[in-house]
Amino acid sequence: MAGIEYEAKALDIDPVKTARLITEAGGIRRSGPRLMRRYVYDTLPATPNRWVRLRDTGAGTTLCVKQIATDAVDGTHETEVTVDSFEEASQLLGLIGLTPRGYQENRRTSYTLGPARLEIDAWPRIPPYLEIEADDADQVWETAAALGIDRDRLTSVNTTKVYALYGIDLDAIADLRFP
C-alpha cells in the first residue's frame, strides 16, 4: 500500500490520562500494550530522509519505504507491504545487500476514535507520546480537538527528530531497547 501519512504527535504525555481522554471521547482500545521491534536500513543508494523499515508490530510484520518530504502533517510518504516473517524478511534483505543501520523497540497501545487511529507510544529514553493518524489533515486536527489537545501542541516531525528534541541522536544508536 502506498500513500501519504496524515499524522501528528502530542509529545510528553501521561499515558494513563491520555488513554482515559480517548475512551471518554468515544474511542475504542484496539490492542493492548505490545512490544514492537524494527530494523531500519538505508536505501540503495542512501538518500537523506528516506529509509527502509522492517517492523514486527506484535500482530504482524510489515516492510516499507518511508520518505519524509516535509515536517507537515502530510509530509511523510510510505509504501508498505505485509511479510510473513520478521526474521526471514531480514535475511532476504541481507541477501540483496541491505544491512540494518539500527534495531529499535517501542511499546504501543492502539485506539480508534471515529476515522482516526491513535497510538500511545513509549520509546526508550524519551517521554511517551500520542500519535494521531487519519485519512486527511482535517481528521487529524478534529481528533486532536475532540481530545482537548491544542493544534499548537502538535508536531509532525519523525521519531528521529523527536529524539533530537531531547538531545539524543537516534541515528547514532545502533541498538535501542528497553532495559
C-alpha positions in Angstrom: 0.0 0.0 0.0 1.4 3.4 -0.9 0.3 6.8 0.1 0.6 9.9 2.2 0.5 9.5 6.0 -1.5 12.2 7.7 -0.3 12.3 11.3 0.7 14.4 14.2 2.2 13.8 17.6 1.5 15.2 21.1 4.7 14.8 22.9 5.4 14.2 26.6 2.0 12.8 27.5 0.7 11.0 30.6 -0.3 7.6 29.0 -3.0 6.8 31.6 -4.6 10.3 31.4 -4.4 10.2 27.6 -6.0 6.7 27.4 -8.8 8.0 29.6 -9.3 11.1 27.4 -9.5 8.8 24.3 -12.1 6.4 25.8 -14.1 9.3 27.4 -14.3 10.9 23.9 -15.7 7.6 22.5 -12.5 6.0 21.4 -12.1 2.2 21.4 -8.9 0.4 22.5 -7.9 -1.9 19.7 -4.8 -3.6 21.2 -3.1 -3.5 24.5 0.4 -2.5 25.1 2.6 -4.6 22.8 6.3 -4.6 22.0 7.1 -3.5 18.5 10.6 -4.1 17.1 12.1 -2.9 13.9 15.2 -2.9 11.8 16.0 0.3 9.9 18.0 0.2 6.7 19.4 2.9 4.3 18.1 2.7 0.8 20.5 1.9 -2.1 21.9 4.4 -2.7 21.5 6.0 0.7 19.2 9.0 0.4 18.6 11.6 3.1 15.0 11.4 4.6 14.3 8.0 3.0 14.8 4.6 4.6 13.5 1.0 4.7 11.8 -0.3 7.8 11.1 -3.9 8.7 8.7 -3.9 11.6 7.2 -6.6 13.8 4.0 -5.0 15.2 3.2 -7.7 17.7 0.3 -8.7 15.4 2.1 -9.0 12.1 5.2 -7.9 10.1 5.5 -5.1 7.6 8.2 -3.9 5.2 8.1 -0.4 4.0 9.9 2.5 2.5 9.3 5.8 4.2 10.2 9.2 2.7 10.0 12.5 4.5 9.2 15.4 2.2 8.4 17.9 4.9 7.6 18.1 8.6 4.0 18.9 7.8 1.0 16.7 8.8 1.0 15.3 5.3 4.8 15.3 4.7 5.5 11.5 5.1 5.1 9.1 2.2 5.0 5.4 2.9 4.9 2.3 0.7 4.2 -0.7 2.8 3.6 -4.5 2.3 2.9 -7.3 4.7 5.5 -10.0 5.0 5.2 -13.4 6.7 8.3 -13.4 9.0 10.4 -10.7 10.6 13.5 -13.0 10.7 13.1 -14.3 7.1 12.5 -10.8 5.7 15.6 -9.6 7.5 17.6 -12.5 5.9 16.2 -11.7 2.5 17.1 -8.0 2.8 20.6 -9.1 3.8 20.9 -11.2 0.6 20.2 -8.2 -1.6 22.8 -6.1 0.2 20.9 -4.3 2.9 22.4 -4.3 6.3 20.4 -2.8 9.2 21.8 0.5 10.5 19.7 0.1 13.6 17.4 -2.0 15.7 14.7 -0.2 17.6 11.9 -1.1 20.1 8.9 0.7 21.3 5.7 -0.2 23.2 2.4 0.7 21.6 -1.3 0.8 22.7 -3.7 1.4 19.8 -7.1 3.1 19.7 -9.6 4.3 17.2 -11.7 7.4 17.6 -14.0 7.9 14.6 -12.0 7.5 11.5 -8.7 8.3 13.3 -6.1 5.8 14.5 -4.4 6.8 17.8 -1.2 5.2 19.2 0.2 5.8 22.6 3.9 5.1 22.1 6.6 4.6 24.7 10.2 4.6 23.4 13.4 4.1 25.4 15.0 7.2 26.8 12.2 9.7 25.9 8.8 10.5 27.4 5.7 8.8 25.9 3.8 10.5 23.0 0.4 10.2 21.3 0.3 9.8 17.5 -2.9 10.7 15.7 -3.2 9.3 12.2 -6.1 9.7 9.9 -7.2 9.8 6.2 -6.7 13.6 5.9 -5.3 16.5 7.8 -8.7 17.8 8.9 -9.5 14.5 10.6 -6.2 14.7 12.5 -7.0 18.2 13.7 -10.6 17.3 14.6 -9.5 14.3 16.6 -7.0 16.4 18.5 -9.7 18.9 19.2 -12.0 16.2 20.4 -9.3 15.2 22.9 -8.8 18.8 24.1 -5.3 19.0 22.5 -4.4 22.4 21.0 -3.2 22.3 17.5 -0.2 24.3 18.6 0.9 21.4 20.9 1.1 19.0 17.9 4.2 18.2 15.8 4.6 16.1 12.7 8.3 15.6 13.0 9.5 12.0 12.6 10.8 9.9 15.5 14.5 10.8 14.8 13.6 14.5 15.2 11.6 13.7 18.3 14.7 12.2 19.9 16.7 15.2 18.8 14.3 17.5 20.8 15.5 15.6 23.9 19.2 16.0 22.9 19.6 12.4 21.6 21.0 11.5 18.2 18.8 8.4 17.2 20.9 7.7 14.2 24.0 7.2 16.4 22.2 4.5 18.4 22.6 1.1 16.7 20.6 -0.8 19.3 17.7 0.9 21.0 15.9 -1.4 23.5 14.1 -1.2 26.8 16.2 -2.2 29.8 
